[in-house]
Amino acid sequence: MFLLRPLAALTLALVAANALAQNSIATVQQNGNSGTITLDQSGAGNSAALYQLQGEGNAISVVQTGASSATITQGGDIYGYAQGNVASLRQEGGSSVHSLAQDGFGNQATLTSVGSNSGTLVQSASSAQLTLEQNGDNNQVRVDQSGDAVTATLNQSGTDNRIELTQQGYSVDTVELTQRGQANVATVLSSGKFNELSFTQDGNRNTLNVDQAGRGNRFSGSSTGDDNLASVTVQGDSNQTSIVQSGNGNEARLDVTSAISTASVSQVGDSNRASILQTSANFNGFNDSAQISQSGFGNSATINQR
C-alpha cells in the first residue's frame, strides 16, 4: 500500500512503473494547485485511489494493465472552486473497473479501456470535456455531466457494449456517440438550450434511446446494419431531428413536441419502419415539418401531426 498526503501546491509524481506484483494498492491525496500524480500498475487485482481535492491546474495520469480498479476524484474546496484539472486513465485487461469524478470549471477527462471494463464518470460544472474510447467485449459506462458547454465524445468497438449518458445544463452541450459491433445499447438524456447530439451505429441489433428537452437543440445520426432501433423523444422550441438508416429491419421512431420543429427520417433497405409523431406546442401546427424517405421493399411510414 502506498499512501501519501502532501501539502498544498506540492507537485508529486508517484510512479509504480512496471509493478508486476498482483493485488497492489496505491492511494494518493493532494491539496493545492498544479499537483501531478502519475501511476503505472501491471498485474491482476491492483487498485488505485487518487484524490486531488482542491486547487487548479492539477493532473492525474494512470495506466493499468490487468484486471484492476481505479478511483479518480478531482474536486473543489468547500466553495466548489476548482478549474483546469486534467485526468487520463488507460486500462488494458479483463474485468477492470473505473470511477472518475470531476468538480469545477474547464476540466478534461480522457479514458481508454481495452477489455471487459466498466465504469462511472461524473463531471459537474461548466466547460468540462470527456473523451472515452473502448475496445473489447461487454463494456459498460455511465456518464453524468452537468453544466454549460460540456462535451462528451464516446467511441465503442466490440459486442454487448452499453453507454448511459446524462447531460444537464443551460446551453451549448455536445455529445458525439459512435458504436460499432453487435447488441450495443446507448441511452441518452439531454436537457438545455442549443445542445447538439450526434450518433453513429454500425453493426447488428444496436439500440439507441434519446430523450432531449430544451430550445434550439439538434439531433442527427445514422445507423448502418441489421435490426437497429432509433427512438427519439424531443420537447422544446425550434428543435431539429434527423435519422438516416441503411440496412434491413431498421426502425426509427420520432416523438416531437415543439413550437417550431423539423423531423426527418431517411431509410434505405428492406422491412424498414418509420414513424413521426409531431405535436405542436403552440397549438396551431404552424412552422412544423416532417419528412420520411424510404427506398426498398416492405417499408412502412407513418406521420401524425397535431
C-alpha positions as CSV (number, residue, x, y, z in Angstrom):
1,M,0.0,0.0,0.0
2,F,1.3,3.5,-1.0
3,L,-0.2,6.4,1.0
4,L,0.8,10.0,0.6
5,R,-0.9,13.2,1.7
6,P,1.3,16.1,0.5
7,L,0.8,19.8,1.4
8,A,-1.0,22.2,-0.9
9,A,0.8,23.3,-4.1
10,L,3.2,20.4,-3.9
11,T,4.0,18.6,-7.1
12,L,4.0,14.9,-6.6
13,A,5.0,12.1,-9.0
14,L,4.1,8.6,-8.0
15,V,5.5,6.1,-10.4
16,A,4.8,2.4,-9.8
17,A,6.5,1.6,-13.1
18,N,6.4,-2.0,-14.2
19,A,4.9,-3.1,-10.9
20,L,4.3,-6.7,-11.8
21,A,3.0,-7.7,-8.3
22,Q,-0.6,-8.5,-8.1
23,N,-3.2,-7.2,-5.6
24,S,-1.2,-3.9,-5.0
25,I,-2.9,-0.8,-3.7
26,A,-2.0,2.8,-4.4
27,T,-3.6,5.7,-2.6
28,V,-2.7,9.4,-3.1
29,Q,-4.3,12.6,-1.9
30,Q,-3.2,16.1,-2.9
31,N,-4.5,19.5,-1.8
32,G,-3.3,22.6,-3.7
33,N,-2.5,23.8,-7.2
34,S,-0.5,22.3,-10.1
35,G,-0.2,18.9,-8.5
36,T,0.8,15.9,-10.5
37,I,0.1,12.2,-10.0
38,T,1.4,9.5,-12.3
39,L,0.7,5.9,-11.7
40,D,1.6,2.8,-13.7
41,Q,0.3,-0.6,-12.4
42,S,0.8,-4.0,-14.0
43,G,-0.8,-7.2,-12.8
44,A,-4.1,-8.5,-11.8
45,G,-6.1,-7.3,-8.8
46,N,-4.4,-4.0,-8.4
47,S,-6.3,-0.9,-7.3
48,A,-5.7,2.8,-7.2
49,A,-7.5,5.6,-5.3
50,L,-6.3,9.1,-6.3
51,Y,-7.6,12.3,-5.0
52,Q,-6.9,16.0,-5.8
53,L,-9.5,17.7,-3.7
54,Q,-8.6,21.4,-4.0
55,G,-7.0,23.8,-6.4
56,E,-6.5,24.2,-10.1
57,G,-4.2,23.0,-12.8
58,N,-3.8,19.6,-11.3
59,A,-3.1,16.4,-13.4
60,I,-3.6,12.7,-12.9
61,S,-2.3,10.1,-15.3
62,V,-3.0,6.4,-14.7
63,V,-2.1,3.3,-16.7
64,Q,-3.3,-0.1,-15.5
65,T,-2.5,-3.4,-17.2
66,G,-4.5,-6.4,-16.0
67,A,-7.8,-6.7,-14.1
68,S,-7.7,-3.6,-11.9
69,S,-9.8,-0.9,-10.4
70,A,-9.2,2.9,-10.3
71,T,-11.0,5.7,-8.5
72,I,-10.1,9.2,-9.5
73,T,-11.6,12.3,-7.8
74,Q,-10.7,15.9,-8.7
75,G,-12.8,18.5,-6.9
76,G,-13.0,21.9,-5.5
77,D,-12.9,23.2,-1.9
78,I,-16.0,23.9,0.2
79,Y,-16.8,26.7,-2.1
80,G,-16.6,24.4,-5.2
81,Y,-13.6,26.2,-6.6
82,A,-11.6,24.1,-9.0
83,Q,-10.6,24.6,-12.6
84,G,-8.3,23.4,-15.3
85,N,-7.8,19.9,-13.9
86,V,-6.9,17.0,-16.2
87,A,-7.3,13.3,-15.7
88,S,-6.1,10.5,-18.0
89,L,-6.8,6.8,-17.5
90,R,-5.9,3.8,-19.6
91,Q,-6.9,0.3,-18.6
92,E,-5.9,-2.8,-20.5
93,G,-7.1,-6.3,-19.5
94,G,-10.3,-8.0,-18.5
95,S,-12.8,-7.1,-15.8
96,S,-11.3,-3.7,-14.9
97,V,-13.5,-1.1,-13.2
98,H,-13.1,2.7,-13.0
99,S,-14.8,5.6,-11.3
100,L,-14.0,9.2,-12.2
101,A,-15.5,12.4,-10.6
102,Q,-14.5,16.0,-11.5
103,D,-16.0,19.1,-10.0
104,G,-15.1,22.5,-11.3
105,F,-14.6,24.7,-14.4
106,G,-12.8,23.6,-17.6
107,N,-11.8,20.2,-16.5
108,Q,-10.8,17.4,-19.0
109,A,-11.0,13.7,-18.8
110,T,-9.7,11.1,-21.2
111,L,-10.4,7.4,-20.7
112,T,-9.3,4.4,-22.8
113,S,-10.2,0.8,-21.9
114,V,-9.4,-2.4,-23.7
115,G,-11.2,-5.5,-22.4
116,S,-14.3,-6.2,-20.3
117,N,-14.2,-2.9,-18.5
118,S,-17.0,-0.9,-16.8
119,G,-17.1,2.4,-15.1
120,T,-18.9,5.5,-13.9
121,L,-18.0,9.1,-14.9
122,V,-19.3,12.2,-13.3
123,Q,-18.4,15.8,-14.3
124,S,-20.0,18.8,-12.6
125,A,-19.6,22.5,-13.7
126,S,-19.1,24.2,-17.0
127,S,-16.8,23.7,-19.9
128,A,-16.0,20.1,-19.0
129,Q,-14.6,17.8,-21.7
130,L,-14.8,14.0,-21.7
131,T,-13.3,11.6,-24.2
132,L,-13.9,7.9,-23.9
133,E,-12.7,5.1,-26.1
134,Q,-13.5,1.4,-25.5
135,N,-12.3,-1.6,-27.5
136,G,-13.5,-5.0,-26.3
137,D,-16.4,-7.1,-25.2
138,N,-19.1,-6.5,-22.6
139,N,-18.0,-2.9,-21.8
140,Q,-20.4,-0.7,-19.7
141,V,-20.1,3.0,-19.0
142,R,-22.3,5.5,-17.3
143,V,-21.7,9.3,-17.7
144,D,-23.3,12.1,-15.8
145,Q,-22.4,15.7,-16.9
146,S,-23.9,18.9,-15.6
147,G,-23.0,22.5,-16.5
148,D,-22.8,24.7,-19.6
149,A,-20.7,24.0,-22.7
150,V,-19.8,20.4,-21.7
151,T,-18.6,18.0,-24.3
152,A,-18.7,14.2,-24.4
153,T,-17.1,12.1,-27.2
154,L,-17.7,8.4,-26.9
155,N,-16.5,5.5,-29.1
156,Q,-17.2,1.8,-28.6
157,S,-16.0,-1.1,-30.7
158,G,-17.0,-4.7,-29.8
159,T,-20.1,-6.6,-28.6
160,D,-22.5,-6.1,-25.8
161,N,-21.3,-2.6,-25.1
162,R,-23.6,-0.2,-23.2
163,I,-23.5,3.6,-22.6
164,E,-25.8,5.6,-20.5
165,L,-25.3,9.4,-20.8
166,T,-27.0,12.2,-19.0
167,Q,-26.3,15.9,-19.8
168,Q,-28.0,18.6,-17.8
169,G,-27.1,22.2,-18.4
170,Y,-28.3,25.6,-19.6
171,S,-26.8,25.7,-23.1
172,V,-24.3,24.5,-25.7
173,D,-23.7,21.0,-24.6
174,T,-22.3,18.5,-27.2
175,V,-22.4,14.7,-27.5
176,E,-20.9,12.6,-30.2
177,L,-21.5,8.9,-29.9
178,T,-20.1,6.1,-32.1
179,Q,-20.8,2.4,-31.6
180,R,-19.6,-0.4,-33.8
181,G,-20.4,-4.1,-33.1
182,Q,-23.4,-6.2,-32.1
183,A,-26.0,-5.6,-29.4
184,N,-24.7,-2.2,-28.4
185,V,-27.1,-0.1,-26.3
186,A,-27.0,3.7,-25.8
187,T,-29.4,5.6,-23.6
188,V,-29.0,9.4,-23.7
189,L,-30.8,12.1,-21.7
190,S,-30.1,15.7,-22.6
191,S,-31.6,19.0,-21.4
192,G,-30.8,22.6,-22.1
193,K,-30.5,25.1,-24.9
194,F,-28.7,24.8,-28.2
195,N,-27.4,21.4,-27.5
196,E,-26.1,19.0,-30.2
197,L,-26.2,15.3,-30.2
198,S,-24.8,13.1,-33.0
199,F,-24.7,9.3,-33.2
200,T,-23.4,6.6,-35.5
201,Q,-24.2,2.9,-35.0
202,D,-22.5,0.4,-37.3
203,G,-23.5,-3.3,-36.6
204,N,-26.3,-5.6,-35.8
205,R,-29.1,-5.2,-33.2
206,N,-28.0,-1.9,-31.8
207,T,-30.4,0.2,-29.8
208,L,-30.5,3.9,-29.2
209,N,-33.0,5.7,-27.0
210,V,-32.7,9.5,-26.7
211,D,-34.7,12.0,-24.6
212,Q,-33.9,15.6,-25.5
213,A,-35.5,18.7,-23.9
214,G,-34.9,22.4,-24.4
215,R,-34.7,25.0,-27.1
216,G,-32.8,25.1,-30.3
217,N,-31.4,21.6,-29.9
218,R,-30.2,19.4,-32.8
219,F,-30.1,15.6,-33.1
220,S,-28.8,13.8,-36.1
221,G,-27.2,10.5,-36.8
222,S,-27.2,7.3,-38.7
223,S,-27.3,3.5,-38.1
224,T,-25.9,1.0,-40.6
225,G,-26.6,-2.7,-40.1
226,D,-29.5,-5.0,-39.3
227,D,-32.2,-4.8,-36.7
228,N,-31.2,-1.4,-35.4
229,L,-33.7,0.7,-33.5
230,A,-33.5,4.5,-33.1
231,S,-36.1,6.0,-30.7
232,V,-36.0,9.7,-30.0
233,T,-38.3,11.9,-27.9
234,V,-37.9,15.7,-28.2
235,Q,-39.5,18.5,-26.2
236,G,-39.0,22.3,-26.6
237,D,-38.8,25.0,-29.2
238,S,-37.0,25.2,-32.6
239,N,-35.6,21.7,-32.4
240,Q,-34.2,19.7,-35.3
241,T,-34.2,15.9,-35.5
242,S,-32.8,13.7,-38.3
243,I,-32.2,10.0,-38.6
244,V,-30.6,8.1,-41.5
245,Q,-30.7,4.3,-41.6
246,S,-29.2,1.9,-44.1
247,G,-29.8,-1.9,-43.8
248,N,-32.5,-4.4,-43.2
249,G,-35.1,-4.4,-40.4
250,N,-34.3,-1.0,-39.1
251,E,-36.8,1.0,-37.2
252,A,-37.0,4.8,-36.4
253,R,-39.4,6.4,-34.0
254,L,-39.6,10.2,-33.5
255,D,-41.9,11.8,-30.9
256,V,-41.5,15.6,-31.1
257,T,-43.4,18.2,-29.0
258,S,-42.2,21.6,-30.1
259,A,-43.4,25.0,-31.1
260,I,-41.2,25.1,-34.2
261,S,-39.6,21.8,-35.2
262,T,-38.3,19.8,-38.1
263,A,-38.2,16.0,-38.1
264,S,-36.9,13.7,-40.9
265,V,-36.2,10.0,-41.4
266,S,-34.3,8.5,-44.4
267,Q,-34.1,4.7,-44.7
268,V,-32.5,2.6,-47.4
269,G,-33.1,-1.2,-47.3
270,D,-35.8,-3.7,-46.7
271,S,-38.5,-4.0,-44.0
272,N,-37.8,-0.6,-42.6
273,R,-40.3,1.1,-40.4
274,A,-40.5,4.8,-39.6
275,S,-43.0,6.8,-37.6
276,I,-43.1,10.5,-36.7
277,L,-45.5,11.9,-34.1
278,Q,-45.3,15.7,-34.1
279,T,-47.3,17.7,-31.5
280,S,-47.2,21.5,-31.9
281,A,-46.6,23.2,-28.5
282,N,-48.2,26.4,-29.9
283,F,-51.4,24.6,-30.7
284,N,-51.7,25.8,-34.3
285,G,-49.3,23.4,-36.1
286,F,-47.5,26.3,-37.9
287,N,-43.9,26.0,-38.8
288,D,-43.6,22.3,-38.0
289,S,-42.4,19.9,-40.7
290,A,-42.0,16.2,-41.0
291,Q,-40.4,14.1,-43.8
292,I,-39.9,10.4,-44.4
293,S,-37.9,9.0,-47.3
294,Q,-37.7,5.2,-47.9
295,S,-36.1,3.0,-50.5
296,G,-36.6,-0.8,-50.7
297,F,-39.4,-3.3,-50.2
298,G,-41.8,-3.8,-47.3
299,N,-41.3,-0.3,-45.8
300,S,-43.8,1.3,-43.5
301,A,-44.1,5.1,-42.9
302,T,-46.4,6.9,-40.5
303,I,-46.7,10.7,-39.8
304,N,-49.0,12.1,-37.3
305,Q,-49.1,15.9,-36.9
306,R,-51.4,17.6,-34.4
